């Protein structure tokens, strides 16, 4: 064998994987999967518990057309805060509707003069309201339909959860009603159906 060299296949370590090396690789993949799950779940627009509570596919058009069918039910709507009214305990927000996409993010309606460009009201307790709400350009609302209307067509919701998007990310925020069994006090000009 003098003068001849022996060639061997390169060893990539595939057949020599020890239990320790296998465990290290498995741990890395598992950690990556858990991290991605937490990140994606933490970025959800609306918590799952509210999505499960809400009537699927509800639109403002349906809510206006069939108010009795939705009384007492939880709905998901989007919008922009246009105005507010206050009484002793509550703030009533006047919201211009913005339809939600599949991720519950509000966007301008396709037809700016159509029925989905209408308005609705949201009632929030004063002492529980977040300070940064005036910085929110768009909101996602989870609320219970109260059966109260203003101007005969604008439904009212009792707020359970609100996600707001500010002009900058520093203005983003979330508000969650800690006591959804609060009684409603109706401001002047509103009527109960």
C-alpha positions as CSV (number, residue, x, y, z in Angstrom):
1,X,0.0,0.0,0.0
2,X,2.9,2.3,-0.2
3,X,2.2,5.2,-2.5
4,X,-1.6,4.7,-2.7
5,X,-4.0,6.8,-0.8
6,X,-7.3,5.7,0.4
7,X,-10.3,7.9,-0.3
8,X,-13.2,8.0,2.2
9,X,-16.6,9.5,2.0
10,X,-16.9,12.8,3.8
11,X,-18.5,12.5,7.2
12,X,-21.4,15.0,7.6
13,X,-22.3,13.7,11.0
14,X,-25.7,12.4,9.9
15,X,-25.1,8.8,10.9
16,X,-23.1,9.8,14.0
17,X,-25.9,11.8,15.7
18,X,-25.7,11.2,19.4
19,X,-28.7,11.5,21.6
20,X,-27.2,14.8,23.0
21,X,-26.8,16.3,19.5
22,X,-30.4,15.2,18.6
23,X,-31.7,16.7,21.8
24,X,-29.9,20.0,21.1
25,X,-31.4,20.3,17.6
26,X,-34.9,19.3,18.8
27,X,-34.7,21.9,21.6
28,X,-33.8,24.6,19.1
29,X,-36.7,23.8,16.8
30,X,-39.1,23.5,19.8
31,X,-38.0,26.9,21.2
32,X,-38.3,28.5,17.8
33,X,-41.9,27.1,17.4
34,X,-42.9,28.2,20.9
35,X,-41.5,31.7,20.3
36,X,-43.3,32.1,17.0
37,X,-46.6,31.0,18.5
38,X,-46.3,33.5,21.4
39,X,-45.3,36.3,19.0
40,X,-48.1,35.6,16.6
41,X,-50.7,35.2,19.4
42,X,-49.5,38.3,21.1
43,X,-50.0,40.3,17.9
44,X,-53.6,39.3,17.5
45,X,-55.9,42.2,16.9
46,X,-58.8,40.8,19.0
47,X,-58.4,38.1,21.7
48,X,-59.9,34.8,20.8
49,X,-62.4,34.8,23.6
50,X,-64.1,37.9,22.1
51,X,-64.0,36.4,18.6
52,X,-65.7,33.3,19.9
53,X,-68.4,35.4,21.7
54,X,-69.2,37.5,18.6
55,X,-71.8,36.8,16.0
56,X,-69.8,35.8,12.9
57,X,-69.9,38.0,9.9
58,X,-72.0,40.8,11.4
59,X,-72.0,44.0,9.4
60,X,-73.3,47.4,10.3
61,X,-75.8,47.2,7.5
62,X,-77.3,44.0,9.0
63,X,-77.3,45.5,12.5
64,X,-79.2,48.6,11.2
65,X,-81.6,46.5,9.1
66,X,-82.4,43.9,11.8
67,X,-81.8,45.5,15.2
68,X,-84.1,43.1,17.1
69,X,-82.2,40.1,15.8
70,X,-79.0,41.4,17.3
71,X,-80.3,42.8,20.6
72,X,-78.1,41.5,23.5
73,X,-75.6,39.8,21.1
74,X,-71.9,40.5,20.9
75,X,-70.6,42.0,17.6
76,X,-67.3,43.0,16.1
77,X,-67.1,46.3,14.2
78,X,-64.4,48.7,13.1
79,X,-64.4,52.5,12.9
80,X,-63.1,55.9,13.6
81,X,-64.2,58.0,16.5
82,X,-66.0,61.1,15.2
83,X,-67.5,62.7,18.3
84,X,-68.4,62.0,21.9
85,X,-71.0,62.8,24.5
86,X,-70.8,62.5,28.3
87,X,-73.2,62.1,31.1
88,X,-72.4,61.6,34.8
89,X,-71.0,58.0,34.5
90,X,-70.5,57.3,30.8
91,X,-68.8,58.5,27.6
92,X,-70.8,57.8,24.4
93,X,-68.5,57.6,21.3
94,X,-70.0,58.3,17.9
95,X,-68.2,56.0,15.5
96,X,-68.0,56.1,11.7
97,X,-68.0,52.5,10.6
98,X,-64.9,51.0,8.9
99,X,-65.5,47.4,7.8
100,X,-63.1,44.8,9.2
101,X,-60.8,42.6,7.2
102,X,-60.1,38.9,8.0
103,X,-57.6,40.0,10.8
104,X,-60.2,42.4,12.4
105,X,-58.4,45.5,11.2
106,X,-60.7,48.3,10.1
107,X,-60.4,49.8,6.6
108,X,-62.4,52.3,4.6
109,X,-65.5,50.9,3.0
110,X,-65.4,50.3,-0.8
111,X,-68.3,52.7,-1.3
112,X,-67.8,55.8,0.9
113,X,-71.5,56.8,0.6
114,X,-72.8,53.2,1.0
115,X,-74.6,51.6,4.0
116,X,-71.3,50.4,5.5
117,X,-70.1,54.0,5.8
118,X,-72.8,54.7,8.4
119,X,-72.5,55.4,12.1
120,X,-73.0,53.7,15.4
121,X,-72.5,54.5,19.2
122,X,-70.4,52.9,21.8
123,X,-70.9,53.4,25.6
124,X,-67.9,53.3,27.9
125,X,-67.7,54.0,31.7
126,X,-65.8,57.2,32.3
127,X,-63.5,55.9,35.1
128,X,-62.5,52.9,33.0
129,X,-61.7,54.7,29.7
130,X,-58.1,54.8,28.4
131,X,-56.5,58.2,28.2
132,X,-54.9,57.7,24.8
133,X,-58.1,57.0,22.9
134,X,-58.0,60.5,21.3
135,X,-54.8,59.5,19.6
136,X,-56.5,56.5,17.9
137,X,-57.1,56.9,14.2
138,X,-58.9,53.6,13.8
139,X,-60.5,51.2,16.2
140,X,-61.8,47.6,16.4
141,X,-64.8,47.4,18.7
142,X,-66.2,44.3,20.5
143,X,-69.5,45.3,22.0
144,X,-72.9,44.0,23.1
145,X,-75.9,45.4,21.2
146,X,-78.0,47.4,23.6
147,X,-81.2,47.8,21.6
148,X,-80.8,51.6,22.0
149,X,-80.7,53.7,18.8
150,X,-80.1,57.3,17.9
151,X,-81.6,59.1,14.9
152,X,-83.7,55.9,14.3
153,X,-80.8,54.1,12.5
154,X,-77.6,54.3,14.6
155,X,-77.2,51.3,16.9
156,X,-75.6,51.5,20.3
157,X,-73.1,49.0,21.8
158,X,-71.9,48.5,25.4
159,X,-68.1,48.2,25.0
160,X,-66.4,44.9,26.0
161,X,-63.1,45.4,24.2
162,X,-61.5,48.0,22.0
163,X,-58.2,48.0,20.0
164,X,-57.0,51.3,18.8
165,X,-54.4,52.3,16.2
166,X,-52.7,55.6,16.7
167,X,-51.1,57.8,14.1
168,X,-47.8,56.3,15.3
169,X,-47.3,53.0,17.1
170,X,-46.8,54.9,20.3
171,X,-50.5,55.8,20.2
172,X,-51.7,52.2,19.8
173,X,-53.7,50.8,22.7
174,X,-56.2,48.3,24.1
175,X,-59.1,48.8,26.3
176,X,-61.0,45.9,28.0
177,X,-64.1,46.3,30.1
178,X,-63.5,44.7,33.4
179,X,-67.3,44.7,34.4
180,X,-69.5,44.1,31.3
181,X,-72.6,43.9,33.6
182,X,-72.6,47.7,34.1
183,X,-76.1,49.2,33.7
184,X,-76.5,51.7,30.9
185,X,-77.6,55.2,31.4
186,X,-79.0,56.6,28.1
187,X,-78.0,60.1,27.1
188,X,-80.5,62.6,25.9
189,X,-81.7,62.1,22.3
190,X,-81.4,58.4,22.4
191,X,-84.3,56.0,22.4
192,X,-84.7,52.4,23.3
193,X,-86.5,50.2,20.8
